[in-house]
Amino acid sequence: MDNPTIPQKRLKRARQSLAVLEEQAAGYTVLTIPAHLKIELDEKRQEVADLEAGLSAPGAGEFKPGNTAPTERATLRRNLVASFSAEELRDLCFDLGIEHENLPQTKAGMARGVVEHCERRGLTGELVALCRRLRPQVTW
């Protein structure tokens, strides 16, 4: 594919970061690896797995605005409102490359705006993967 999508670019960047972390960890044994490096490795491996899962989902490469089922988008919006503070939603926007200043500033409005933005740009799978990583106890 000549023009990689944003999720594909993020997966490539995550894999590159993981390779650097693994190279750093190679100098340690299981018993001597610093805790922060172990945590970063685990988180980056999970991020890569989540991005790969999002890209391999049926229809992931053929996303068109509005193809999320109404009940799924409503559940996603409700879960965002219930699971994240307004500040955490702004962080979520940052992580996804969304300018939160362009969204409504109420918590519910921001959640709705994030879902709509991700639908328009084919990032819903990436949004769900990130939410699953940040709030694994919630059914996304």
C-alpha distance (Angstrom), angle and dihedral (degrees) to the residues before:
residue distance angle dihedral
M1 . . .
D2 3.82 . .
N3 3.80 97.5 .
P4 3.81 109.2 44.3
T5 3.77 117.2 -153.4
I6 3.79 123.0 -119.1
P7 3.84 92.3 -101.3
Q8 3.82 89.6 51.1
K9 3.81 90.4 50.4
R10 3.80 90.8 49.2
L11 3.80 90.9 49.0
K12 3.80 90.3 51.2
R13 3.82 90.8 49.4
A14 3.83 91.7 46.9
R15 3.80 90.8 50.7
Q16 3.80 90.6 50.3
S17 3.81 90.7 50.6
L18 3.79 90.3 47.8
A19 3.81 90.7 52.1
V20 3.81 90.6 53.2
L21 3.81 91.7 48.4
E22 3.80 91.6 48.1
E23 3.80 89.8 50.1
Q24 3.81 89.8 52.4
A25 3.80 91.5 47.4
A26 3.80 92.2 50.1
G27 3.78 89.7 78.1
Y28 3.81 91.5 62.9
T29 3.78 137.0 63.6
V30 3.79 123.7 -129.6
L31 3.80 88.4 -96.6
T32 3.81 98.0 46.2
I33 3.82 103.1 40.8
P34 3.82 109.8 117.9
A35 3.80 113.7 -109.8
H36 3.82 94.1 -123.1
L37 3.81 91.3 54.0
K38 3.81 92.0 48.4
I39 3.81 90.5 50.2
E40 3.82 92.7 47.5
L41 3.81 90.5 49.2
D42 3.80 92.8 50.1
E43 3.81 92.4 47.4
K44 3.80 93.4 47.0
R45 3.82 91.8 48.2
Q46 3.81 89.1 51.8
E47 3.80 91.1 47.7
V48 3.82 91.3 51.9
A49 3.81 90.9 47.6
D50 3.81 91.4 48.9
L51 3.80 92.5 48.8
E52 3.80 91.7 47.4
A53 3.79 90.2 49.6
G54 3.80 90.7 49.4
L55 3.79 92.1 51.1
S56 3.79 94.5 45.1
A57 3.81 93.4 50.4
P58 3.81 113.7 114.3
G59 3.79 109.6 -84.8
A60 3.81 93.8 7.6
G61 3.78 92.4 132.1
E62 3.80 93.3 43.5
F63 3.78 100.6 54.3
K64 3.76 116.0 155.5
P65 3.80 124.7 -176.4
G66 3.76 112.1 -89.2
N67 3.81 97.2 18.8
T68 3.81 91.8 119.0
A69 3.79 108.8 100.9
P70 3.82 112.0 -108.4
T71 3.81 92.1 -120.2
E72 3.81 91.2 50.2
R73 3.79 93.7 50.2
A74 3.81 91.4 46.2
T75 3.81 90.8 50.1
L76 3.79 90.8 47.7
R77 3.82 91.2 50.3
R78 3.82 93.0 47.0
N79 3.81 91.4 47.8
L80 3.80 91.3 50.7
V81 3.81 91.0 51.8
A82 3.81 93.4 45.5
S83 3.82 97.5 41.7
F84 3.80 105.2 40.4
S85 3.79 136.0 50.4
A86 3.81 119.1 -132.3
E87 3.82 89.5 -100.8
E88 3.81 91.0 50.3
L89 3.82 89.7 50.3
R90 3.81 88.4 54.2
D91 3.83 88.3 51.3
L92 3.80 89.3 49.2
C93 3.81 88.8 52.4
F94 3.79 90.2 50.7
D95 3.81 91.9 50.0
L96 3.81 90.4 51.4
G97 3.81 94.6 44.6
I98 3.81 93.5 -111.4
E99 3.80 118.5 143.9
H100 3.80 100.5 -130.3
E101 3.81 90.1 -165.1
N102 3.81 87.4 73.9
L103 3.81 92.2 55.9
P104 3.81 128.8 77.9
Q105 3.80 108.7 -83.9
T106 3.80 97.7 -135.3
K107 3.80 114.2 96.5
A108 3.82 93.2 -118.5
G109 3.81 92.2 44.7
M110 3.79 91.8 48.9
A111 3.82 91.6 50.1
R112 3.80 90.5 49.7
G113 3.81 90.8 47.0
V114 3.81 92.5 50.2
V115 3.82 91.6 52.1
E116 3.81 92.1 47.3
H117 3.82 93.0 45.7
C118 3.81 91.8 50.1
E119 3.80 91.7 48.0
R120 3.81 92.0 51.6
R121 3.79 92.7 49.9
G122 3.79 99.9 38.4
L123 3.81 93.5 -110.9
T124 3.81 99.7 121.8
G125 3.81 92.3 106.1
E126 3.79 90.3 50.7
L127 3.83 91.2 47.7
V128 3.80 91.2 51.8
A129 3.82 92.0 45.9
L130 3.80 91.0 51.6
C131 3.81 91.9 46.9
R132 3.81 90.8 49.9
R133 3.79 89.8 51.9
L134 3.81 93.5 47.7
R135 3.82 97.4 39.2
P136 3.83 106.9 24.1
Q137 3.81 91.9 164.1
V138 3.84 91.1 65.0
T139 3.80 121.5 83.4
W140 3.78 103.7 -125.5
